[in-house]
Structures are given as C-alpha cells and as structure tokens.
Amino acid sequence: MSHRLITVAIHTFECAQSLKSLLEREGVDVTLQNVNLDVPEASAGVRVRIKESDLPLALRIIENKDLFINSGVTDSYRRNHILVPVDFSSYSYKACQLAFNLAIKHKASVVLLNSFVNPSFANRLQLADSLNFDDDVDDIGMLALAENEANKRMAEFAETILSDIKSGALPAVGFKTEVCEGIPEEVINQYAKEHYPLAIVMGTRGAGTKERELVGSVTAEVLDTCRFPIFTVPDCISFSNPDEIKQLVFFSNFDQEDVLALDALFHLLPDSSFEITLVRIPSRKNYRQDIETPLKALCEYCRRHYPTHRFGYDTLSLHALDADFDRITKNGRIDIIAVPNKKKNMFARLFNPGIAHRLLFHADIPMAVIPV
C-alpha cells in the first residue's frame, strides 16, 4: 500500500480529536482536515485521515475501540467469560491463544488471573516465578513488593496481549486482568465460584518437566476440586483455535452422566466436526463383564444424536494399561483428550493412578475435563 492519506472517519471536532488520540496511542499517524482551530466548535464534518498502509490496523482499532480505550470489561460482560490463570510463561500465552479463540465463538470475554504468595511463605507454590527479597525487609514490606512485582508483570503481559490483538494475532476479545494474593489453586477455585466462568483454560509444561516439577501441581489440584469445564494446554500444543481440533479421544466408564459430558463438550466447541474415539476405562470390580456390547450401543447412540461428528471406539485392558494407553494416544494424531469429572473429587477416583498420571503428566496432549 502507498503512503497516501485516506479518510477513515468523519466526526465532530471532539470525536475526531478523541479518535486521533486513540489511534496515535496505538502507533497510527493521524491528520485532521477541515478543522477551524480558532473556533473548533464551528467545525462540522472533521475528517480523520491516515496513511493507506495503516488502514488494516486502524480499522481493527476503530472496530474494537472500547477494547483499546479500556482493557477492563464491565461486570455484566464478565458474566460470560473464560478464566485463564497465568504465570507469564510461554505456556500461559499458549493458553491465552486457545482461550481467546474460544471466547470469540461464545461472544465472551477473558479474565487473566495471577496469584502471588507472601514471600514469607516461600515454600508454597505460586502462579509466578519466585521472587528474592532482602532479609531485613519486614513481612508487610515483602508482601507489598510481591504485589507490586505481580502487578507489573501482569501489566506487561496484558500489553503483549493487546499488541497481538492490534496486529490480528489474537481475536479482538475484551479482557480483564486480576491479581490476587493467595495459594494459586485456592484463588482459582474461589474466583470461579464467585464469577461462574464458561470454562477455565490452564497452561501446563511439557511432559519432560511436568512429572518432575508439577506432581501435585496447581493444575491437578484445580482438576480435582473445581466444578467448571477445564482445558489444559501443554506448551507443545499444535493448535490455537478450536476449529483446528479434528481428532478427539473421550475416556470414561460410560454411564448416563458421561453422555451429558459429551453434550456439554459439544456446546463448548460449537461449529466443529470431530472424529471421536470412545475409550472405556476398565473397572477392577467388573473387569470380566462384557465391554464391547455397551461400547457399540453408545457409538450408535452418539451417531444418531450427533450426526455432524464421527464416532468409533476402543478399549483399555486392565492387564495392559501402559501398552494400550500408548497405542491409543500415539497411533494417529490425537488433538485433545476429554474426560468427565464427576462429583466428590471423581476425577481422582475415575481412573486408577496410572491412567490419571498419564493423562496429565505424560501425554503432551491438551485435555478437556467436563464436570457432570
């Protein structure tokens, strides 16, 4: 595009000045024309002109000016939101990419949440890197320093998000930032209970570090205790948009509640068409019973009620869990694993510890956990 000037809007003097300030704050050079600077109130039809090469960016800002004027969103808007706990890492950003693309589908906002812990409790996990303070700083001073550092890093992270919205790397979704003191899993659970998010999207590290560093992690704690849909996003995720999900594996023991979980999953991921493999988790109590017959019946039910998706099934053997799990997750390209999360900490009891460990800590595959 050339550098010739084009008109992007015609406003009164006040509105034109306001738009000029907004665009220039975001790096777009603006020229106002037909303005009587001596008597600005007499001017009608003030032209807001920019370089033609800046047009895509300017239109994106103008069409979403509320987002650039104030990154916060109103309380009424926040009722329809997706919660993203962040620690300002690369995998937190990966979680944001999925969350923003999910939010645009639901016309929802995003809340970025970070928790910090009083450095005097340094042995407690937190959603930010450990901070070092002088020994002679008292507890109140240490807490203030920790809070200031958390707010500073959140502001920098939010600026990165806003810049990517401006460039088109992220969809133009309203977002709000929250920084709270407390243990991360407790902060996440409390925030979710008070604000009822559509879903929680959490970034996780790769399989090589998750088991070593995060056993009993924040993610595992939230999965066990939170009663909202949760997406876990490993740092090696191959997609950032729900529309890119094509292959899905659904692990369950296939009772009526699991069908509700499938239905909820399809509502969370609308306008998509998946190839879904239903995998039954073997029960030690009933491992001798017929598994294939109910699997076939469930497949037929799903094919009738969800005709836009394709269904198949597979099984795990109680005596070959390792081999079967590897076969299912490594053969073919699995985009996401889905599991129902039943009441009373059912996530921990639904699977034997070996399967639960693989789902979260070994398989570098995103996971959707749906409460039922």
Sequence and secondary structure as in RCSB ss.txt:
>XXXX:A:sequence
MSHRLITVAIHTFECAQSLKSLLEREGVDVTLQNVNLDVPEASAGVRVRIKESDLPLALRIIENKDLFINSGVTD
SYRRNHILVPVDFSSYSYKACQLAFNLAIKHKASVVLLNSFVNPSFANRLQLADSLNFDDDVDDIGMLALAENEA
NKRMAEFAETILSDIKSGALPAVGFKTEVCEGIPEEVINQYAKEHYPLAIVMGTRGAGTKERELVGSVTAEVLDT
CRFPIFTVPDCISFSNPDEIKQLVFFSNFDQEDVLALDALFHLLPDSSFEITLVRIPSRKNYRQDIETPLKALCE
YCRRHYPTHRFGYDTLSLHALDADFDRITKNGRIDIIAVPNKKKNMFARLFNPGIAHRLLFHADIPMAVIPV
>XXXX:A:secstr
    EEEEEEE HHHHHHHHHHHHHTT  EEEES  SSSGGG  SEEEEEEGGGHHHHHHHHHTHHHHH S   H
HHHTSEEEEE  SSHHHHHHHHHHHHHHHHHT EEEEEEEE  GGGTTS  SS      TTS HHHHHHHHHHHH
HHHHHHHHHHHHHHHHHTSS    EEEEEEES HHHHHHHHHHHH  SEEEEEE  HHHHHHHHTT HHHHHHHH
  S EEEEETT S SSGGG  EEEEEE   HHHHHHHHHHHHHSTT   EEEEEE   SSSTTS  HHHHHHHHH
HHHHH TTSEEEEEE  TT HHHHHHHHHHSS   EEEEEE TTTHHHHHS HHHHHIIIII  S EEEEE 
